[in-house]
Amino acid sequence: MIDLDIVIVNWNTGAQLQECLQSIALTNPASDLRLRQCVVVDNASVDGSAEGLEGLPLPLIMIRNHENKGFGYASNQGSRIGKSKYILFLNPDVRLSPDNLVKTVSFMEEPHNKKIATTGIQFVFDGKIQRTTARFPTRTSFFYQMLGLDHLWPGRFPPLLMTDWDHGESKELDHVPASFLLIRRKIFEELQGFDERFFMYYEDLDLSFRIKQAGWKIYYLATAQSFHKGGGASHQVRAKRLFYVLCSRVYYVAKHFGYWTAVGIMIASVLAEFWVRIGWSLIKLSHRTFIETIEAYGRFVWAFPRLLKDLKNK
């Protein structure tokens, strides 16, 4: 019997969480696959999304946090109470297809796939395949992406997200997102899980990088497909979301490329990227994007003293 634990981090996702859990309950596990537990870690939601779930036909465990300490912290928290061979980190805005669990775990169990640490799947929204996988960034790529060159000339300046690939086939790559991330527990624990210093964003990219550094493979399985809305609850707080992206990017750069590169990213974010974003919002005549950009970068500049202090520990 192969055991699987599912960990879902929830924050004000409304009906999406219940729909996600209902889709899990409708999956068709094989006779040799057992869903040992489904752990929902609620990060201090106030919209009632974590209420009324106990009646679902699932081995459900609820963890209720009184404060939101971030995605990585909550994911590690949920993973620690399980012992299954595999952990599936799943976003509440995903609705599984009936064969997702069987296909992905069976794929990982094939003898020739023993070096694959994590597997992701194909996401679809509004009938279109989402391009959600990513390549590892470099020092240079961070700077040209801030200038928007990856949007203007993607062939010459590859974007972080692999939007230049149609995601129509299965293959090994650098990174699959934590929206659906099936990983061998042994490897996850050896790597000490997600780095909790990332409050939100880049923690899964950091994990992928460490997986590759340790000599393991990451695979995208196009033959397993699920609905994924994307954005989750973060679309409700878009300025704050951008602020977290900016901060986590700095932390990632400091951790993998050094302190002074991270300082350079901070400066370029304000002196170059901010104006690129402002210009784009004006071209689109988007008043909302204009205001959100100013708010996010204002928060970012205000956080500079704390960020510079934190970078010493990255």
C-alpha positions as CSV (number, residue, x, y, z in Angstrom):
1,M,0.0,0.0,0.0
2,I,1.4,3.4,-1.0
3,D,0.4,6.2,1.3
4,L,-0.3,9.8,0.3
5,D,-0.8,13.0,2.4
6,I,-2.3,16.1,0.9
7,V,-1.6,19.5,2.4
8,I,-3.7,22.6,1.5
9,V,-2.9,26.1,2.8
10,N,-6.0,28.2,2.9
11,W,-6.5,32.0,3.3
12,N,-9.9,33.5,2.5
13,T,-10.5,31.4,-0.6
14,G,-14.3,31.4,-0.2
15,A,-16.1,28.4,-1.9
16,Q,-12.9,27.3,-3.7
17,L,-11.6,25.3,-0.7
18,Q,-14.8,23.3,-0.4
19,E,-14.8,22.7,-4.2
20,C,-11.2,21.5,-4.0
21,L,-11.9,19.1,-1.2
22,Q,-15.0,17.8,-3.0
23,S,-12.8,17.1,-6.0
24,I,-10.4,15.1,-3.9
25,A,-13.3,13.1,-2.4
26,L,-14.3,12.2,-6.0
27,T,-10.9,10.9,-7.1
28,N,-10.5,7.3,-7.9
29,P,-7.5,5.9,-6.0
30,A,-6.1,2.6,-7.1
31,S,-6.3,-0.4,-4.8
32,D,-2.6,0.1,-3.9
33,L,-2.9,3.9,-3.2
34,R,-4.3,5.2,0.0
35,L,-5.0,8.8,0.9
36,R,-3.9,8.7,4.5
37,Q,-4.8,12.3,5.4
38,C,-5.9,15.6,3.9
39,V,-4.5,18.4,6.0
40,V,-6.0,21.9,5.7
41,V,-3.9,24.6,7.3
42,D,-6.0,27.8,7.6
43,N,-4.0,30.9,7.9
44,A,-6.4,33.0,10.0
45,S,-9.1,33.3,7.4
46,V,-12.0,35.6,8.2
47,D,-14.4,34.7,5.4
48,G,-15.7,31.5,6.8
49,S,-14.0,29.4,4.1
50,A,-12.6,27.0,6.7
51,E,-16.0,26.3,8.3
52,G,-18.4,23.5,7.6
53,L,-15.8,21.1,6.1
54,E,-15.9,18.3,8.6
55,G,-18.8,16.4,6.9
56,L,-16.9,15.7,3.7
57,P,-16.0,12.0,3.0
58,L,-12.2,12.6,3.5
59,P,-9.6,11.8,6.2
60,L,-9.6,15.5,7.0
61,I,-7.4,17.2,9.6
62,M,-7.9,20.9,10.2
63,I,-5.2,23.2,11.6
64,R,-6.3,26.7,12.5
65,N,-3.6,29.3,12.8
66,H,-4.4,32.5,14.7
67,E,-2.1,34.5,12.5
68,N,-0.9,34.3,8.9
69,K,2.8,33.3,9.0
70,G,3.0,32.6,5.3
71,F,2.7,29.8,2.8
72,G,6.0,28.1,3.5
73,Y,5.5,28.0,7.3
74,A,1.9,26.6,6.9
75,S,3.0,24.0,4.3
76,N,5.7,22.8,6.6
77,Q,3.3,22.8,9.5
78,G,0.9,20.6,7.6
79,S,3.5,18.2,6.3
80,R,5.0,17.5,9.8
81,I,1.9,15.6,11.1
82,G,2.0,13.0,8.3
83,K,4.2,10.0,7.6
84,S,3.2,9.0,4.1
85,K,5.7,8.2,1.4
86,Y,4.4,11.1,-0.8
87,I,3.1,14.6,0.0
88,L,0.9,16.5,-2.4
89,F,0.9,20.3,-1.8
90,L,-2.3,21.6,-3.4
91,N,-3.7,25.0,-3.8
92,P,-7.4,25.5,-2.9
93,D,-8.1,27.0,-6.3
94,V,-7.4,23.6,-8.0
95,R,-10.1,21.1,-8.7
96,L,-8.6,17.6,-9.3
97,S,-9.7,15.3,-12.1
98,P,-10.7,11.8,-10.9
99,D,-7.4,10.2,-12.1
100,N,-4.9,12.8,-11.0
101,L,-3.7,11.1,-7.8
102,V,-3.4,7.7,-9.4
103,K,-1.6,9.0,-12.5
104,T,1.0,11.1,-10.7
105,V,1.8,8.6,-7.9
106,S,1.9,5.7,-10.3
107,F,4.3,7.7,-12.5
108,M,6.6,8.4,-9.5
109,E,6.5,4.7,-8.6
110,E,7.8,3.5,-12.0
111,P,11.3,2.0,-11.5
112,H,12.9,4.3,-14.1
113,N,11.6,7.4,-12.3
114,K,13.4,6.9,-9.0
115,K,15.5,10.0,-9.5
116,I,12.4,12.2,-9.9
117,A,11.8,14.1,-6.7
118,T,8.7,16.1,-7.7
119,T,6.0,16.0,-10.3
120,G,3.6,18.7,-11.4
121,I,0.6,18.5,-13.8
122,Q,-1.1,20.4,-16.6
123,F,-3.5,23.1,-15.5
124,V,-6.4,24.3,-17.6
125,F,-8.6,27.4,-17.2
126,D,-11.4,28.5,-19.6
127,G,-10.4,25.7,-21.9
128,K,-6.9,26.9,-22.3
129,I,-3.7,25.3,-21.0
130,Q,-1.9,27.5,-18.4
131,R,1.8,28.1,-18.8
132,T,2.8,27.7,-15.1
133,T,6.3,26.1,-15.1
134,A,9.4,28.2,-14.8
135,R,13.1,28.2,-15.5
136,F,15.7,29.1,-12.9
137,P,16.6,32.8,-13.0
138,T,20.1,34.1,-13.4
139,R,21.7,37.4,-12.2
140,T,21.2,38.8,-15.7
141,S,17.7,37.6,-16.2
142,F,16.4,39.3,-13.1
143,F,17.6,42.7,-14.5
144,Y,16.3,42.3,-18.0
145,Q,12.9,41.0,-16.7
146,M,12.6,44.2,-14.6
147,L,12.9,46.2,-17.8
148,G,10.3,44.1,-19.5
149,L,12.6,42.8,-22.2
150,D,11.3,39.3,-21.7
151,H,7.9,40.5,-22.9
152,L,9.2,42.5,-25.8
153,W,11.7,39.9,-27.1
154,P,11.0,36.6,-25.4
155,G,13.1,34.7,-27.9
156,R,16.2,36.6,-27.0
157,F,15.3,37.3,-23.3
158,P,13.6,34.2,-21.9
159,P,11.0,35.0,-19.3
160,L,11.0,33.4,-15.8
161,L,7.7,31.7,-16.5
162,M,7.9,29.4,-19.5
163,T,5.3,31.2,-21.5
164,D,7.3,30.6,-24.6
165,W,6.5,26.9,-24.4
166,D,2.9,25.5,-24.9
167,H,3.0,23.0,-22.1
168,G,1.5,20.4,-24.3
169,E,4.0,17.6,-23.6
170,S,5.6,15.9,-20.6
171,K,9.2,16.6,-19.8
172,E,11.9,17.2,-17.2
173,L,12.4,20.9,-16.4
174,D,13.5,23.3,-13.7
175,H,10.4,24.1,-11.7
176,V,6.7,23.2,-11.3
177,P,4.6,25.4,-9.0
178,A,3.4,24.5,-5.6
179,S,-0.2,24.7,-6.8
180,F,0.1,20.9,-7.4
181,L,3.4,19.7,-6.2
182,L,3.8,15.9,-5.6
183,I,7.1,15.2,-3.7
184,R,8.7,12.3,-2.0
185,R,8.5,12.9,1.7
186,K,12.1,11.6,2.3
187,I,13.5,14.3,0.0
188,F,11.3,17.1,1.3
189,E,12.4,16.3,4.9
190,E,16.1,15.9,3.9
191,L,15.9,19.4,2.4
192,Q,14.1,20.7,5.5
193,G,11.0,21.7,3.5
194,F,10.2,25.2,2.4
195,D,12.4,28.0,3.6
196,E,10.0,29.8,5.9
197,R,11.9,33.1,5.5
198,F,9.9,33.6,2.3
199,F,6.5,34.7,3.5
200,M,4.9,34.2,0.1
201,Y,6.2,33.6,-3.5
202,Y,9.6,32.2,-4.5
203,E,9.6,29.6,-1.7
204,D,8.6,26.8,-4.2
205,L,11.2,28.1,-6.7
206,D,13.8,28.0,-4.0
207,L,12.8,24.4,-3.1
208,S,13.1,23.4,-6.8
209,F,16.6,24.9,-7.0
210,R,17.7,23.0,-3.9
211,I,16.2,19.8,-5.3
212,K,18.2,20.2,-8.4
213,Q,21.3,21.0,-6.5
214,A,20.9,17.8,-4.5
215,G,21.0,15.8,-7.8
216,W,17.2,15.0,-8.2
217,K,14.9,15.7,-11.1
218,I,11.7,17.6,-11.5
219,Y,9.0,16.6,-14.0
220,Y,6.0,18.1,-15.7
221,L,3.3,15.4,-16.5
222,A,1.1,16.7,-19.3
223,T,-1.1,13.6,-19.3
224,A,-2.6,14.5,-15.9
225,Q,-4.8,17.6,-16.2
226,S,-6.8,19.7,-13.7
227,F,-8.7,22.9,-13.5
228,H,-6.8,25.8,-11.9
229,K,-8.3,29.2,-11.5
230,G,-4.9,30.9,-10.6
231,G,-4.5,33.8,-8.2
232,G,-6.4,32.1,-5.4
233,A,-7.3,34.6,-2.8
234,S,-4.4,36.9,-3.6
235,H,-6.3,38.7,-6.4
236,Q,-8.2,40.4,-3.5
237,V,-5.1,42.1,-2.3
238,R,-3.1,42.7,-5.5
239,A,-0.9,45.6,-4.2
240,K,0.1,43.5,-1.2
241,R,0.7,40.5,-3.5
242,L,3.1,42.6,-5.6
243,F,4.8,43.8,-2.4
244,Y,5.4,40.2,-1.3
245,V,6.8,39.3,-4.8
246,L,9.3,42.2,-4.6
247,C,10.4,41.2,-1.1
248,S,10.7,37.5,-1.9
249,R,12.6,38.2,-5.0
250,V,15.2,40.1,-3.0
251,Y,15.5,37.2,-0.5
252,Y,15.9,34.7,-3.3
253,V,18.6,36.7,-4.9
254,A,20.4,37.2,-1.6
255,K,20.3,33.5,-0.9
256,H,21.5,32.2,-4.2
257,F,23.5,35.1,-5.7
258,G,24.8,37.1,-2.8
259,Y,24.2,40.2,-0.7
260,W,25.3,42.9,-3.2
261,T,23.4,41.4,-6.1
262,A,20.3,41.6,-3.9
263,V,21.0,45.2,-3.1
264,G,21.4,45.9,-6.8
265,I,18.0,44.3,-7.4
266,M,16.4,46.5,-4.7
267,I,17.8,49.7,-6.3
268,A,16.9,48.6,-9.8
269,S,13.4,47.7,-8.7
270,V,12.8,51.3,-7.7
271,L,14.8,53.2,-10.3
272,A,13.8,51.1,-13.3
273,E,11.1,48.5,-12.8
274,F,8.7,50.8,-11.0
275,W,8.7,53.3,-13.9
276,V,8.3,50.4,-16.4
277,R,5.2,49.3,-14.5
278,I,3.8,52.8,-14.2
279,G,4.3,53.3,-17.9
280,W,2.5,50.1,-18.7
281,S,-0.4,51.0,-16.5
282,L,-0.7,54.3,-18.4
283,I,-0.6,52.6,-21.7
284,K,-3.4,50.2,-20.6
285,L,-5.3,53.2,-19.1
286,S,-5.6,51.2,-15.9
287,H,-6.2,53.5,-13.0
288,R,-6.3,50.5,-10.6
289,T,-3.0,49.1,-11.7
290,F,-1.4,52.6,-11.4
291,I,-2.6,53.0,-7.8
292,E,-1.7,49.4,-6.9
293,T,1.8,49.8,-8.3
294,I,2.4,53.0,-6.3
295,E,1.1,51.3,-3.1
296,A,3.2,48.2,-3.6
297,Y,6.5,50.0,-4.3
298,G,5.8,52.4,-1.5
299,R,5.5,49.5,0.9
300,F,8.7,48.1,-0.6
301,V,10.7,51.2,-0.1
302,W,9.4,51.6,3.4
303,A,10.6,48.0,4.1
304,F,14.2,48.7,2.9
305,P,15.7,48.9,6.4
306,R,14.2,45.6,7.5
307,L,15.1,43.9,4.2
308,L,18.8,45.1,4.4
309,K,19.0,43.7,7.9
310,D,17.4,40.4,6.9
311,L,19.7,40.0,3.9
312,K,22.6,39.4,6.2
313,N,21.0,36.1,7.2
314,K,20.0,34.9,3.8
